[in-house]
């Protein structure tokens, strides 16, 4: 049975140490969609998604067993993406239209967990003042001809750590490899702006390791989290 978690639990070091060392459980649930809860959960290493069953909608902070983490010196750029980097038919931008990015992610993923109260929380987090170095932001590739977003993702920073949440890319042939292009351009942006690690989340997808990610255990990741989460960039 999944255990309930609240902000008070996230402020209790004994509870957090139990969670970090609990090798049998990774998901917890809460009905707290507040900005404060979301930020504190992110600060302590949880990646939060949403879940709905029989009309009951909750937030699921996950303390993953393993993580795909990119150190920027390992960023790999494929030949196809290198070719696209020299193309001038698109532009790359940060934080220009978070709402549209969220709408497109929800539209392209039929089972998207970015919806309802969870989606509203992400919107509420835009420019939300806090003392934990948290910032929500989107990265977007724009087709200059149509002015449409053709690949994008939503994620957040904690200190000098960036965490990916979800993204999308258009499936038309002319946009082949634009999803990978968006990741590479984001990686370059993060490197150039002082980020230390990129948390790509679950280590089950091949593209993350094609990009250059390293597999970290929970304990290894928490060490990196505590090392970089309070850095100011």
Secondary structure, 3 states (H helix, E strand, C coil): CCEECCHHHHCCHHHHHHHHHCCCCCEEEECCCCHHHHHHHHHCCCEEEEEEECCEEEEEEECCCEEEEEEHHHCCCCHHHHHHHCCCCEEEEECCCHHHHHHHHHHHCCCCCCCHHHHHHHHHCCCCCCCCCEEEEEEEEEECCCCEEEEEEEEEEECCEEEEEEEEECCCHHHCCHHHHHHHHHHHHHHHCCCCEEECCCCCCHHHHHCCCEEEEHHHHHHHHHHHCCCCC
